[in-house]
Each structure stands twice: as C-alpha cells, then as structure tokens.
Amino acid sequence: MPPRLAPEGAGERLSKVLAERGLASRREADEWIEAGWVKVGGHMATLGQRVAPDAVIEIDPAARTQQARRVTILLHKPIGYVSGQAEDGYEPASVLVAPAHHWAEDPSRKPFHPGHARGLAPAGRLDIDSTGLLVLTQDGRIAKHLIGEDSSVEKEYLVRVEYTRGEQLPEADLQRLNHGLELDGVKLKPAKVSWANEDQLRFVLREGRKRQIRRMCELVGLNVLALKRVRIGSVVLGKLPVGQWRYLRDDERF
C-alpha cells in the first residue's frame, strides 16, 4: 500500500508531524529520516516529504537507542571504482556498502542498517586505478579532520614502481621525493619516502594533491605499477579484504 502522502504542495512536512506528535524534535526527526529510520505507510521516508495528518508513521527502535548516530565506513577500495560521484561510466565505491560486502570479521559487531549506506561522503580520495583504505563517513567532523585545509593526518601508501632512467633510483632523487619537489608551481610538504623492498616504496604524506604520488614519481623517473593505501592516521587497512568494508570502531581514532 503506498504511503499516505499529501497532495503536492499540501500537507505538512513529516518532521513537523513527528514533532507535533511528540515523537522527536524537528532536528531529530530530520536526522532519523536521513538515517533511514522512519517509514510512512510501510515505505522509507525521504527528507522534506509531506504527509497527510493521519499518515501511519513507523520509527525504527534504533532511532531512539542510537539517536541517529552517524557512522563511518572503512572500505578496501578495488581498482575500477571512483571515490566520489560516478563518472565516465564508473561506479562510486559507496555502492559496495551493502550487506553482501560487509566483512564477516568486522570487530565492531555492529549490525547493518539501510540508513548506514545513505549520505556517505568520501573523506579523501583514491584514484580509480588505486586500491586500499577509503573512508566513507556521515560525520562532517571526521571529514574535516581528515581532509580539511588544516589537516595534518598521515596517510601511508605502498607503491610498486619501476625505474625508467637506469638500473637504480639515485639516492639524491629519493631525497627529493622526501622534500624538494613541487607540483603546479607549489612546493610539496615534507614527506617520508623509503624503500619497503627492492621494487616497492613506502610513502607517508600529510597532504593529498590530485594523483600526487604518481606525479611525484614521474618527476624522478619512476613509473607506478600499483598503489595501495594501508593507513590513515592510526587506523590501518589490516586484513580487510578487497571490495569489503567494516565500521570504524568506537575506540578507533584517526
């Protein structure tokens, strides 16, 4: 049965009806609707929806127990997905936030709710041809902490490379990767770059310019074969499988 909607332009906003019924403040109501915890006539409600005065409204018990708590998702992004909005026919990584891809060993033990997949924004990006840790969050404070102008959170990457100018990257060029390069006329912040093994570099950055690592490598004659982000702040990718996700635990901090 379709939800009891008011005629277009008539009726009252659902959040106002919830407040008038004493079920929540209007702000709480909007948060509950956004989180997917409100149904009208058995159908998921939408922000700004207008309903008839006698509409049958259901509220998921989770709304009252968790107060529309915003979630943060840690995803092991595969190659072939974009970090943000869909582009050039490629799907956004957020489509993977579904029960079928929820890591069975998620230590948070938090049950999935459809509202957890709504309103997720990437806090940082990974190129379509890169893999590793991608943070998707409903919490603007976390996004600002990770990608705001003043953010100094470290991001660690493992980068498999080949040298195109000889047998071995000169030590002087390794030092340039650490500090001394510029992109688009702007000097890069100091980085920590070292060999993880004979064909893989470890990059630790405190900034995230577009395709920064690949462009840095080009400047010193390195060709990037594979790039994987393994850590953001103190949160590590760990054993999370490619294409799967887990919740940020309550005790984890970036």
Order of alpha helices (4+ residues) and beta strands (2+ residues): beta-alpha-alpha-beta-beta-beta-beta-alpha-beta-beta-beta-alpha-beta-alpha-beta-beta-beta-beta-alpha-beta-beta-beta
